[in-house]
Amino acid sequence: MAKNVKKFVNREFARTVDLDLLKRLLEPYASMIAFDWNALPADEKDKREAIFEFFRGTDERFPAELLDALHKIMVLSDTNGARLLQEQADLAGVNLVPKEEIEESDGRHLTPRHLALRAYLDHRAVFDKTLDIHAFWSVRSPSEWVGVQENVESRHDDETARTALKAAASAYFANRYLGRYCDVRWYPEGDEVQILVLHGKNAMTANVEDNGAERTLTYREIAQDTIRYHAASGRVWISASAAVERKKLRDLFAEHMLGDCEFFPGDDSQRLYTLDPIRKQGTAFRFHHAWDSQVLCVLVKEIQVDEGEHEVDGKTRYSPWAMTVRDSRDAIGRLIDLAPDVDLEDLRIGYVKLEFRFNVDGKEVRVIVKVKPPNVASFRDHSFEKQIMEHLERNGIRLSRGFMPTAVAAE
């Protein structure tokens, strides 16, 4: 955690942060962290430099409450965090930053980290809700399943169903980790319901310093598992640290929210993505995107191939080799240049990394998407998720019910 403390105040932040806000954050802990605000230099420039040096040279003496606050503020101190904070503030009808403050400073200090600090101190309800919602945006590779039918509504508005799901999740994680904490939070958003499952993990023990003495601290890290369900498509996305936990949450969701324990049946429910269009077309493969004026281009930046799985003497054998090729614009072409005798139709494509380039208000925004059949499409920036999924489906990479390869949308 000390690493997070040192990263909290970088030089840019120290030069621009509202000093009154920072003082308010630190004041309750001043004696515990040996930090005397009144002893700082009177000159503002020197004062900011002293603050930067204090954080840069700090160690583990920060109390747990302050460490927790700094960690939470850091989580929302990026572009997505700032955007989500503003969205939640608008929904709550509050101004994160007073208008007069923006006018006085020309908005120069309103960085994502400053907004997160302001929200933590002055709009805690907005901050806490945004922190929960951010958990869904920070998921990179959730497991995805498609149900037996579409347009099955979740029962998340039914208090009895919610109570049953929470009780079942609590019982499962208590048995698995022997912890006593589990909380389930609900965030309906548009045509989706998002569910955050908080629970303790395995207990950990560490020797820590406490007021100049050594003591043993036992604690449980809180896991943030997520469930997202889209009723119109019958798809669910679940994140958890272990595959068995993701499947359990899937089954509990199906049982208590959908009323059907078999809603996500077997292996078929995870046959969601295919790279056959690339495997069959090879260097001729091109992404069709003219229907979306916001997309400048879609490039294949990385590709991995191997021999896949095959039966030998009744046993499943895995490829003894794998080849990964990267290129700034055309990894498929680079692969063929390096291995001209390769026939992609005889191989398995393990995964590809695609780069979507979007035009957003005249600025180019790049999003890397990793597609790994049968059930993974992962990316960091979820701002374009629905667009990306539609592109994958139109180009035959994301499978849908009744999908036919010839049905890929033409330009």
Secondary structure, 3 states (H helix, E strand, C coil): CHHHHHHHCCHHHHHHCCHHHHHHHHHHHCCCCCCCHHHCCCCHHHHHHHHHHHHHCCCCCCCHHHHHHHHHHHHCCCHHHHHHHHHHHHHHCCCCCCHHHHHHHCCCCCCHHHHHHHHHHHCHHHHHHHHHHHHHHCCCCCEEEECCCCCCCCCCCCHHHHHHHHHHHHHHHHHHHCCCCEEEEEEEECCEEEEEEEEEEEEEEEEEEECCEEEEEEEEEEEEEEEEEECCCCEEEEECCCHHHHHHHHHHHHHHHCCCCCCCCCHHHHCCECCHHHHHHHHHCCCCCCCCCCEEEEEEEEEEEECCEEEECCEEEECCCEEEEECCCEHHHHHHHHCCCCCHHHCEEEEEEEEEEEEECCEEEEEEEEEECCCEEECCCHHHHHHHHHHHHHCCCECCCCCCHHHCCCC
